């Protein structure tokens, strides 16, 4: 299973869970599974509200980026500024 690291507000919305083990083949499936497990997190899992790093490589527009069984996935909330 892949290890998913939640940080910042995403961790708070997941009931304080910082590390989640999920079996997913790609980012789209991973986000769907997170939404099902943590309904409060679901509205915040829009693609443009965070960056995704898979095994140390940051991706954008990654719906079908592959996730290996031993991958480490980080969801990093976007920082808004002006």
C-alpha positions in Angstrom: 0.0 0.0 0.0 1.1 3.5 -0.7 1.8 5.9 2.2 -0.1 9.2 1.9 1.2 12.1 4.0 -1.3 14.8 4.8 -0.1 18.1 6.0 -1.6 21.4 7.2 -5.3 21.9 6.8 -5.6 18.5 5.0 -4.4 16.7 8.1 -6.9 18.6 10.3 -9.8 17.7 7.9 -8.7 14.0 8.1 -9.3 14.0 11.9 -5.7 14.6 12.6 -4.3 11.7 10.6 -0.9 12.6 9.2 -0.2 9.3 7.5 -2.7 7.1 5.7 -2.1 3.8 4.0 -4.1 3.4 0.8 -4.0 0.9 -2.1 -4.4 3.0 -5.3 -3.1 2.6 -8.8 -3.2 6.3 -9.7 -3.9 9.8 -8.2 -7.5 9.9 -9.3 -8.3 6.6 -7.5 -6.3 7.8 -4.5 -8.3 11.0 -4.2 -11.6 9.2 -4.5 -10.6 6.8 -1.8 -9.5 9.6 0.5 -12.8 11.4 -0.1 -14.7 8.2 0.9 -12.6 7.7 4.0 -12.7 11.3 5.1 -15.9 13.1 3.9 -14.8 16.4 5.4 -11.7 16.3 3.2 -13.6 15.6 0.0 -14.4 19.2 -1.0 -10.8 20.2 -0.5 -9.4 17.6 -2.9 -9.8 19.7 -6.0 -6.8 19.4 -8.3 -5.8 23.1 -8.1 -5.9 23.4 -4.4 -2.8 21.4 -3.6 0.4 19.9 -5.2 1.1 16.2 -5.2 4.5 14.7 -4.8 5.0 11.0 -5.6 8.3 9.5 -4.4 9.9 12.9 -4.2 8.8 14.2 -7.6 6.2 17.0 -7.6 3.4 16.7 -10.2 0.6 19.0 -11.4 -2.3 17.8 -13.5 -1.6 14.2 -12.4 -5.0 12.4 -12.5 -3.5 9.3 -13.9 0.1 9.4 -12.6 0.9 5.9 -11.4 1.3 5.1 -7.8 3.4 2.1 -6.9 2.6 -0.2 -4.0 5.4 1.2 -1.9 5.2 4.8 -3.0 5.1 7.8 -0.7 2.6 10.4 -1.7 2.5 13.9 -0.2 -0.5 16.2 -0.6 0.8 19.7 -0.1 -1.9 22.5 0.3 -1.5 25.5 -2.0 -0.2 28.6 -0.4 -2.3 31.6 -1.5 -0.7 35.0 -1.5 -1.1 38.4 -3.0 
